[in-house]
Amino acid sequence: MSTTSQDVVPFLDLRPQFAEVQDDLDKALKEIFASSSFVLGPWVDRFEEQFAKYNGSKFCISVHNGTAAIHLSLLAAGIGEGDEVITTANTFIATAEAISFAGAKPVLVDHDPDTYTMDVSQLEKAVTKRTKAIIPVHLYGQPAEMDDVIAFAEAKGLMVLEDACQSHGSSYKGKMTGTMGKLGCFSFYPAKNLGAAGDGGAIITDDAGLADKLKLLRSHGSRIRYQHEIIGHNYRLDSIQCAVLSTKLTRLDNWNERRRAAANYYRQHLADIDWIKLPVEGKSGVHVYHLYVIQANDRSKLEKEFAASGIQSGIHYQTPVHLQQAYKSLGHSKGDFPVTERACERIVSLPMFPHITREQQDRVIAAIKRAST
Ligand SMILES: *Cc1c(COP(=O)(O)O)cnc(C)c1O
């Protein structure tokens, strides 16, 4: 079967998102250019208020990207040189990088084989005298088992920071991801459930002191122009990105519902195939399917079939943090986190985005069925 470029089932198509918000966005961009207020200012304030309110948190501090959100959160919390921070081996490298950039050491644990979120039973052996914080990652859009994480952290006197970079709009026992720890970190990279037209990020918190510190840290340690209280960064988000995010935020819940409907459709049609494992939803969280990740006994066969059928797919992630060249210094080797390593060899992310059509999903389903024979 030959395929043309129109036949491709994209892994992700953002164009329909922008089509939905185009009119609002055109109006906002006109106003921004007319006012020429590009950095900080009213558009940024407005989005921060809206995103704080959406999550039910007191403060939102926008920053340049999700990595900066985690980095500044650690700095604001006073975590740095000589400290250790626990997170998961199966995450995007940025979680670990931000810990390293704060001057602390990332200490990794394995994930739960069903939900791909932090295996809380592994925390005890990861804790040392130097441990200061835990960063659970709500990976693929599914909340980590937060009651257990928080109970453990409280017992040990550790701070919890949430990496909610993949879980905008998801909740755990009625609480929004990002609001359960002391600080919640978000990325607005275009592909995320809430995405800018470029890089973006934010931190939410209920702690006024931390919020104040974060505002200083993101803009040269300055409250009054050219007066610098502390040494900071230039991690600001700009007006144009905030205008994009404000227009898209009004659609986020609807887009997450569409993702969940698409996930249901995959489930209905793939449940009987015995050589793949479908995503498992935890009992207490709402999965917002940033990614729809299955496991395949024979991944290469599936990839070949997808390539022949013009279907794009992904792997999140092929190499876990502990086996990355960049983290050789942690001294890990293969076998240290067996659940993560097994997953990394088997996982495939299927096309998933709010506007995916049934026809596109049918083609993915048919290709998987063909690979079964
Ligand atoms: C995207 C992402 C980040 C980093 O966000 P950037 O905006 O790309 O810097 C951090 N952690 C996780 C789990 C992510 O998916």
The ligand as a Gaussian input file, in Angstrom:
#p B3LYP/6-31G(d) Opt

LIG

0 1
 C        8.219000      19.142000      29.184000
 C        8.679000      18.656000      30.488000
 C        9.559000      19.374000      31.319000
 C       10.292000      20.619000      30.893000
 O        9.571000      21.566000      30.261000
 P       10.256000      22.540000      29.177000
 O        9.197000      23.582000      29.029000
 O       10.487000      21.762000      27.954000
 O       11.487000      23.105000      29.777000
 C        9.843000      18.871000      32.572000
 N        9.340000      17.694000      32.981000
 C        8.517000      16.965000      32.222000
 C        7.994000      15.674000      32.747000
 C        8.171000      17.409000      30.946000
 O        7.387000      16.650000      30.173000

